[in-house]
Amino acid sequence: MIKLLLLLLSGAKLGKIFASGGTMLVSLVVYAFVFGWRYAAGFVALLFAHEMGHFVAARQRGLAVGMPTFIPFVGAWIDLKEQPRDVETEAYVALAGPVVGTVAAILTYVAAGDDGPRWLLAVAYAGFFLNLFNLLPLSPLDGGRITAVLSPRIWFVGVPLLGAFFLWHPNPMLLLIALLAAPQVVKAWRYDPKAPENAAYYAIAPRRRAEILAVYFGLAAYLAFMTYRTHELISAGTS
């Protein structure tokens, strides 16, 4: 009986892994039809690296978390089955995704080289750009969860930045992000730092806050530079 139960539990875990792999495969096929299979494989791999950064960080902090889910032209996310207990944990888990995603983009860039295949350089560019965009200080993006170590009210800064992105490159995905961000902006508007639950959740040591913000701004600056550099290399190669 115990062996049967263990078998069922292991089967359930395998089912979740197959479900995650299935959504990844669907994204791979869809992207392959649009962009070609090589770019699709590289792009999905970078998304996977980003999400596994979140996954491992959540596990390190003892949070129950599910495998990544992928939806074509929307992205990917992990299923946090329980929310972080404090803002430091939330920032740690949020920061891990862009950090690992950036490392993966760097490896792709190095593999492509300045004179390497354009498609591989394009994958690196997508990795740099998407991780940079994810650092916008607006929840539910990673940047919003990271900069909350200052205050949820920092999300007000992300609103015009998201608007500027939309004016620069109109995209339905940005409208979806705006829709998801709206309740968070309302939450920031109503935020009372003196409320006991807020005081407990957002309490963080000043040194730890400074460390998180140093990594955040350093990573954002590096990603901005590499996004520009890879874009210039791609433009030079196609001119």
N, C-alpha and C positions, 0 to 999 in steps of 0.2 A: 504493500500500500504506500509506504514512504517512497519507494523507488518510483512508483507511478506518479506520485505528487511531484517529485523532483523533476521527472521527465516532462510533466505538463508545464511546470514553471520555466524550465529551460526552453521548452517549445514556445512559450509566450514571449520570452526574451528574444529568441530567434525571429519570431514573427515581427517584433518591433524593428529589429535590425533589417529584415527584408522589406518592411514597409518604408523605412527610411531610404534604403537602397533603391527601392522602386521609384520613389519621387525623384531621386537623383538621376536615375536612368531616363525618366520621362523628360526632365529638364535637358539632359544631354542630347536626347533625340531631337527635341524641339529646337534647341540652339544650333544643332548640327545642320538642320534643314535651312536655317536662316543664315548662319555664319560659316558653315563648314565644320567638319568633325574635329579637326585639330584645334581650332580656336575654341570650340564648344567644350572639348575635354579639358583644356587648360583653364578655361573660365570656371567651369564647375569645380575643378580641383581647388582653385583659389577660394571659391565660396565655401567649400568643405573645410579648408584649412582655417578660415575665419571662424566658422561655427564650432569647430572642434576646439579652438582656443577658449571660447565661452564654455564649452562642455567640460573640458578638463578643469578650468578654473572653478566652475560650479561644484564639481566633484571634490576639489581640494578644500572647499569651504563647507563640505558636508551637506550640500543641497541636492535634493532629488531632482534629476534632470533626465529628459528623454533625448534620443538621438535626433539629429537635424532633419527638418522637413524642407523640401525644395518645391518651389512653384515657379515655372518659367516666367521671366520678365517681372517677377515680383521679388525674388531673392530666396533667402533661406533663413531659418531660425531654429533655435533649440526650444524644447518644451520644458520650461522651468515649472516643475510640479509644486514647488514651494518658493515663496518670494524671499529675498534676502532679509535678514533681521536688522540690518543697519546700513547706513549709506556707504560705509567703507567697503563692506562686502559687495554691495551693488556696484560700486565703482570698480572694484577689483575684477569682478566677473565681466563687466562691460568693457574694460580696457584690454582684457586678454584677447578678445576677438580681433580688434585692429592691430594689436602687436603681432600676433601670429600671422594674420593676413598680410601684414607688411613684410614680414620675413619671407613669406611664400612669394610675394610679388618681387622682392629683391632677388631671390633665387631664379625666378623666371627671367628677370632682366639680365642677370649675369649670364644665364644660359643663352639668351638671345644675342648678347653682345651688341655693340654699336652697329655692326654690319651684318647682324644675324637675320633670320627669317622675319619678315614683316608681321606675320601672324603671331609669332611668339612675343614680339615686342608689343603688339597690340594687346595681348593677354596681360603683359606686365602693366601697361598703361591702365587697363581696366581695373587691375588690382589696386594700383596706387590711387586712382580716382575714387573708386567705390569706398575704400577705407577712409579716404579724406572726407568724402561726403558724409560718411557715417559718424564722423566726429563733430558734425554740427551740434551746437549746444541746445538740442531740442529733443525731449523725450517723445516717442520711444526709441529714437536713435541712440546709439552707444554714447555719443557725445553728451546727450542730455543726462544720461545715467551717471556719467563720469563727473561732469561739472556740477552735479547736485551736491558735491562735497562743499561747494561754496554756499549755495542756496537754490531751491527750486525756481526762484525768481530769475535765475540766470537764463531760464528757457525763453524769456521775453526777447533776449538777444537773438535767439535762433529763428524767431518768426520772420523778421525782415531778411535774414540770410536765405531762408527757404524761399521767400518771395522773389529774391534776386535770382536764385537758381532757376525758378520757373520762368521768369522774364527772359533769362539768357537762353534757356533751352526748355520750352514748354513740353511737359511730359505727363501723361495720366498718372504715372507712378508717384509723382510729386503731389498730385491732388490726393492720392490715397494716404500718403504720409501726413499731409496737412489734416486730413480727416481723423487719423489716429492720434495726431498731436493735439487736436482741439481740446479733448477732456483734460489732458495734462496741463495745457496752458490755463484752463479754468482752475485746476487744482493749484497751480502756482499763484494765481490771482487771489485765491482764498487762503493761501498759506499763512498760518500764524505761528511764528517761531517760538512763541511762549506756550503754546499748547503742549501739555505733558508728552503726548505721543510723538509730536514732532521734535521736541527737545531731545527725547530719547533716541529716536531713529537717526536724526541728523547730527548727533554728537560725534565728533571725531577729533583726535589729537591734532594740534596745529602742524606738527612736523609731518605726520602722515598725510594731511591735506596738501601740504607743500610738495611732498614727494609725488603724489598722484597728479597734481597739476603740472609739475615739471615734466613728467613723462607725457602728459596729454599735449601740452603746447610744443614740446620738442618733436613729438611724433607728427603733429599737425604741420609744423614747419617743414619737416623732412618730406612728408607726403606731398605737400604743395610743390616743393622743388622738383621731386621726382616725377610728378604728374606733368609739370611743365617740360621737363627734360625729355621724357619719353614721347610727349606730343610733338616736340620739335624734331626729334629723330625720325618719327614716323612721317611727318610732313616733308622733311628733307628727302626721305627715300621715295616719296610718291610724286615729288615735283619734277 
